[in-house]
Amino acid sequence: MIAIYPHHGFIARMQFLIPWLFLQQASATPDETPKSLRPEELQAVQLMAALASFDEQIVLPALDAVAEQNTAVYDGVLLALIQRGSLQVELKTLTILKTLSWPTEAKALQQRLMVVTSALYHQESEVRKQAADTLGAYPIPEARQALLAFAQDPALAEAVSLALVSQRSPEVIGRLGEWLQKETQAAPDTFPETFK
């Protein structure tokens, strides 16, 4: 499947990995909805199917639904959308990742930051600026180092500067505190260097 759709990456493969049965159940009318899926599970399957679509008109409203749910459950798909798609989908995904709840595991958070950081290299300046803005919502060393690496880039200097200021805002620091309370494996002694 990778050879058939090399330019679509993870999303193309994901369409084949979502079990056909769940897609069939997700498209069922309310009267046909299987009793084995709870409403929230059915909604999650439908949302995953929408996010896996190649049609921007389906993906954009699905991104709105993800933003409303404010959960890191869809992180894998969101991260793939940053790397795969149209300018509007990439920008909206980065905007959502700025405010979306942090994953509860440090590895998942690092993966999120790695993909957002890779968007700093995007060919479109809008995406690069939005990636810098999104990194401003993560007051941890990895995000700060990524921003500092682009501080001298004339096209990103202003966005990077604003993002670095944002990392010190009470709202962003509060999100870090909330995450540290949830993250059982976090090593808090590694985070203070961000605030030096």
Phi, psi and chi 1 to 4 in degrees:
 res  aa     phi    psi   chi1   chi2   chi3   chi4
   1 MET       -  -31.1  -72.5  178.6 -144.0      -
   2 ILE   -65.0  -39.8  -65.1  171.4      -      -
   3 ALA   -67.1  -30.8      -      -      -      -
   4 ILE   -73.0  -39.0  -63.2  172.1      -      -
   5 TYR  -125.1   58.4  -57.6  103.4      -      -
   6 PRO   -63.9  -29.0   24.3  -32.7      -      -
   7 HIS   -84.2   -7.9   59.0  -72.3      -      -
   8 HIS  -100.7  -11.2  -66.0  -60.0      -      -
   9 GLY    56.3 -136.5      -      -      -      -
  10 PHE   -59.2  -42.4  173.9   76.9      -      -
  11 ILE   -60.5  -43.6  -65.1  -66.5      -      -
  12 ALA   -61.6  -43.4      -      -      -      -
  13 ARG   -67.5  -36.4  -69.3 -170.8  -50.2  -88.5
  14 MET   -63.0  -35.2 -167.9 -175.3   92.8      -
  15 GLN   -58.0  -32.5  -74.4 -175.6  -42.7      -
  16 PHE   -86.5  -16.4  -64.4  102.1      -      -
  17 LEU   -87.3  -23.7  -64.0  175.3      -      -
  18 ILE   -70.3  122.0  -64.0  174.4      -      -
  19 PRO   -56.5  136.0  -21.3   30.6      -      -
  20 TRP   -55.1  -38.6  176.9   83.0      -      -
  21 LEU   -59.4  -44.2  177.3   59.1      -      -
  22 PHE   -66.2  -37.2  -75.8  132.0      -      -
  23 LEU   -65.3  -39.6  -72.0  176.1      -      -
  24 GLN   -64.6  -41.9 -174.5  178.4   19.8      -
  25 GLN   -66.1  -36.8  -68.9  172.1   -9.6      -
  26 ALA   -67.0  -29.4      -      -      -      -
  27 SER   -91.8    1.9   63.8      -      -      -
  28 ALA   -69.7  149.8      -      -      -      -
  29 THR   -71.9  162.6   64.1      -      -      -
  30 PRO   -54.2  -34.3  -27.1   33.4      -      -
  31 ASP   -69.5  -26.1  -63.6  -19.0      -      -
  32 GLU   -95.8   -4.1  -59.8  170.6  -26.4      -
  33 THR   -59.6  125.9  -57.5      -      -      -
  34 PRO   -63.5  145.3  -13.7   22.9      -      -
  35 LYS   -73.1  -13.6  -57.2  -61.3 -179.8 -148.1
  36 SER   -75.5  -18.4   60.8      -      -      -
  37 LEU  -105.1  129.0  -72.1  179.3      -      -
  38 ARG   -74.8  159.3  -65.4  179.1  -62.5 -174.5
  39 PRO   -55.1  -41.0  -25.8   33.0      -      -
  40 GLU   -68.8  -31.4   61.4  -86.4    8.1      -
  41 GLU   -70.8  -41.8  -67.1  170.1  -27.8      -
  42 LEU   -61.9  -43.0 -179.8   60.7      -      -
  43 GLN   -62.2  -40.6 -178.0 -176.3   19.0      -
  44 ALA   -64.3  -40.9      -      -      -      -
  45 VAL   -65.4  -43.3  169.4      -      -      -
  46 GLN   -63.3  -40.9  -70.4  171.7  -33.8      -
  47 LEU   -66.9  -41.3 -164.6   49.1      -      -
  48 MET   -62.0  -42.2  -75.3  -68.3 -107.2      -
  49 ALA   -63.3  -40.7      -      -      -      -
  50 ALA   -65.8  -41.9      -      -      -      -
  51 LEU   -66.1  -27.1  -70.1  169.5      -      -
  52 ALA   -82.1   -6.1      -      -      -      -
  53 SER   -67.3  154.9  173.6      -      -      -
  54 PHE   -95.0   -0.8  -68.9  105.7      -      -
  55 ASP   -93.7  114.7 -175.8  -13.4      -      -
  56 GLU   -57.7  -32.9 -174.1  177.6  -85.1      -
  57 GLN   -69.3  -17.3  -60.0  -53.8  -47.4      -
  58 ILE   -94.3  -39.4  -66.1  172.4      -      -
  59 VAL   -68.8  -43.1  175.3      -      -      -
  60 LEU   -60.2  -46.8  -69.0  172.4      -      -
  61 PRO   -65.5  -32.1  -19.2   27.8      -      -
  62 ALA   -64.7  -37.0      -      -      -      -
  63 LEU   -63.9  -36.9  -73.6  170.6      -      -
  64 ASP   -60.7  -41.9  -70.7  -27.0      -      -
  65 ALA   -64.7  -38.7      -      -      -      -
  66 VAL   -63.2  -43.1  168.2      -      -      -
  67 ALA   -61.5  -39.5      -      -      -      -
  68 GLU   -65.6  -37.2  -73.4  176.8   22.3      -
  69 GLN   -73.3  -27.0  -70.1 -175.2   16.2      -
  70 ASN    49.7   54.8 -165.7   25.0      -      -
  71 THR  -133.7  150.0  176.1      -      -      -
  72 ALA   -84.8    6.0      -      -      -      -
  73 VAL   -57.7  -33.7  169.1      -      -      -
  74 TYR   -94.7   13.4  -57.2  100.6      -      -
  75 ASP   -52.2  -46.3 -109.4   34.3      -      -
  76 GLY   -57.2  -44.5      -      -      -      -
  77 VAL   -70.3  -41.4  179.8      -      -      -
  78 LEU   -61.3  -42.2  -66.8  176.0      -      -
  79 LEU   -65.1  -35.9  -61.0  179.7      -      -
  80 ALA   -68.2  -35.0      -      -      -      -
  81 LEU   -63.9  -32.2  -73.6  173.0      -      -
  82 ILE   -63.6  -32.9  -68.6  172.8      -      -
  83 GLN   -94.8   -7.9  -60.3  171.7  -24.7      -
  84 ARG  -109.9  -27.2   93.4  143.0 -147.9 -116.9
  85 GLY  -120.8 -157.2      -      -      -      -
  86 SER   -68.8  161.3   72.4      -      -      -
  87 LEU   -58.3  -45.3  179.9   62.9      -      -
  88 GLN   -64.1  -40.4  -66.4  -54.4  -44.0      -
  89 VAL   -66.1  -43.6  168.0      -      -      -
  90 GLU   -63.4  -44.5  -69.3  172.8   -6.4      -
  91 LEU   -63.7  -44.2  -72.1  170.3      -      -
  92 LYS   -66.4  -38.9 -170.0  167.2 -162.8  167.1
  93 THR   -63.8  -44.7  -57.3      -      -      -
  94 LEU   -62.9  -39.6  -75.1  164.9      -      -
  95 THR   -62.5  -42.2  -58.2      -      -      -
  96 ILE   -64.7  -41.7  -71.0  168.6      -      -
  97 LEU   -65.7  -17.4  -72.3  171.9      -      -
  98 LYS   -69.5  -35.4 -179.8  178.2  178.4 -178.3
  99 THR  -111.6   -9.8   58.0      -      -      -
 100 LEU   -67.1  146.6 -161.4   65.5      -      -
 101 SER   -52.6  144.7  -67.5      -      -      -
 102 TRP   -74.7  146.7  -68.4   13.8      -      -
 103 PRO   -60.0  150.6  -16.7   26.6      -      -
 104 THR   -81.7   -8.6   54.9      -      -      -
 105 GLU  -111.6  141.2  -64.9 -179.9    4.8      -
 106 ALA   -59.3  -39.2      -      -      -      -
 107 LYS   -62.7  -41.6  -77.8 -175.8 -179.2 -179.7
 108 ALA   -66.7  -37.4      -      -      -      -
 109 LEU   -66.0  -41.7  179.4   60.2      -      -
 110 GLN   -62.5  -39.7  -72.3  173.7  -17.3      -
 111 GLN   -64.1  -43.3  176.2  150.4    7.1      -
 112 ARG   -57.8  -47.1 -178.3 -171.8  -78.5 -171.7
 113 LEU   -65.8  -35.6  -68.3  174.7      -      -
 114 MET   -63.4  -43.4 -177.5  179.1   69.5      -
 115 VAL   -70.5  -41.5  172.6      -      -      -
 116 VAL   -63.4  -40.9  172.9      -      -      -
 117 THR   -61.7  -38.8  -62.2      -      -      -
 118 SER   -62.6  -26.8   72.7      -      -      -
 119 ALA   -69.3  -15.1      -      -      -      -
 120 LEU   -66.0  -17.5  -70.4  171.6      -      -
 121 TYR   -97.7    3.3  -63.9   93.2      -      -
 122 HIS   -59.9  152.5 -160.6  -79.8      -      -
 123 GLN   -73.9  -24.4   62.5 -172.7   13.3      -
 124 GLU   -89.4  126.5  -65.5  -70.9  -22.4      -
 125 SER   -64.6  -32.0   64.0      -      -      -
 126 GLU   -61.0  -42.9  -71.1  177.7   77.5      -
 127 VAL   -66.6  -41.9  173.4      -      -      -
 128 ARG   -61.6  -44.0  -64.1  175.7   72.7 -149.5
 129 LYS   -65.6  -41.0  -71.0  176.0 -177.6  175.5
 130 GLN   -66.9  -35.6 -174.6   57.4   55.3      -
 131 ALA   -63.1  -42.9      -      -      -      -
 132 ALA   -62.2  -44.4      -      -      -      -
 133 ASP   -60.4  -42.5 -174.7   47.8      -      -
 134 THR   -63.9  -42.5  -60.9      -      -      -
 135 LEU   -62.6  -24.1  -73.1  171.6      -      -
 136 GLY   -64.9  -14.8      -      -      -      -
 137 ALA   -90.0    3.8      -      -      -      -
 138 TYR  -125.3   94.9  -62.9   90.0      -      -
 139 PRO   -82.8   58.6   33.3  -35.6      -      -
 140 ILE  -127.8  159.3   56.4  177.5      -      -
 141 PRO   -54.0  -41.4  -25.4   33.4      -      -
 142 GLU   -59.8  -44.5  -66.9   90.0  -17.9      -
 143 ALA   -68.4  -41.8      -      -      -      -
 144 ARG   -63.0  -43.7 -175.8  172.4  177.6   79.3
 145 GLN   -63.7  -40.1  -70.1  166.7   -2.7      -
 146 ALA   -62.4  -42.8      -      -      -      -
 147 LEU   -65.8  -44.8  -71.7  167.6      -      -
 148 LEU   -61.5  -30.4  -70.7  172.7      -      -
 149 ALA   -65.0  -21.8      -      -      -      -
 150 PHE  -110.0    9.5  -74.5   86.3      -      -
 151 ALA   -62.6  -28.3      -      -      -      -
 152 GLN   -94.0   -2.5  -58.0  -55.6  -45.3      -
 153 ASP   -74.2  115.7 -177.6  -27.1      -      -
 154 PRO   -56.7  -33.7  -14.8   21.9      -      -
 155 ALA   -73.8  -21.4      -      -      -      -
 156 LEU  -116.5   -5.8  -80.2 -179.6      -      -
 157 ALA   -53.0  -46.1      -      -      -      -
 158 GLU   -66.9  -45.2 -176.1  178.6   -8.6      -
 159 ALA   -62.9  -40.3      -      -      -      -
 160 VAL   -65.3  -43.7  165.6      -      -      -
 161 SER   -60.3  -46.1  178.4      -      -      -
 162 LEU   -63.8  -38.2  -68.4  171.4      -      -
 163 ALA   -66.4  -39.8      -      -      -      -
 164 LEU   -65.4  -37.0  -70.5  168.7      -      -
 165 VAL   -67.0  -41.9  169.1      -      -      -
 166 SER   -60.4  -34.9  177.3      -      -      -
 167 GLN   -60.2  -21.9  -75.5 -174.9  -27.8      -
 168 ARG   -99.5    3.0  -64.6  175.4 -177.2  -95.0
 169 SER   -71.1  150.5   72.9      -      -      -
 170 PRO   -57.6  -36.9  -23.3   31.5      -      -
 171 GLU   -63.3  -46.1  177.2 -174.0   -8.9      -
 172 VAL   -68.7  -41.5  170.0      -      -      -
 173 ILE   -62.8  -36.7  -59.6  -62.1      -      -
 174 GLY   -62.7  -39.2      -      -      -      -
 175 ARG   -63.8  -37.8  -69.9 -177.9   71.5 -153.7
 176 LEU   -62.7  -44.5  173.0   63.3      -      -
 177 GLY   -60.7  -42.7      -      -      -      -
 178 GLU   -61.2  -43.1  -70.3  171.8   14.6      -
 179 TRP   -65.3  -42.0 -178.9   79.0      -      -
 180 LEU   -62.2  -33.1  -74.1  171.6      -      -
 181 GLN   -67.8  -34.1  -70.9  176.3   -5.7      -
 182 LYS   -80.7  -35.9  -68.4  179.2 -166.1  174.6
 183 GLU   -78.0  109.8  170.9   54.2   56.1      -
 184 THR   -77.2  -21.6   58.5      -      -      -
 185 GLN  -103.1    2.7  -62.1  175.9    3.5      -
 186 ALA   -65.5  144.8      -      -      -      -
 187 ALA  -108.6   91.0      -      -      -      -
 188 PRO   -55.7  -26.1  -21.9   29.8      -      -
 189 ASP   -68.9  -10.9   55.9  -29.1      -      -
 190 THR   -88.6  -16.1   63.7      -      -      -
 191 PHE   -85.4  -29.7  -65.6  109.6      -      -
 192 PRO   -58.7  -24.0  -27.3   34.5      -      -
 193 GLU   -63.0  -20.7   65.3 -173.4   70.8      -
 194 THR   -60.7  -31.7  -59.3      -      -      -
 195 PHE   -98.3   10.5  -52.1  107.4      -      -
 196 LYS   -73.7      -  -70.1 -177.7 -179.6  177.5
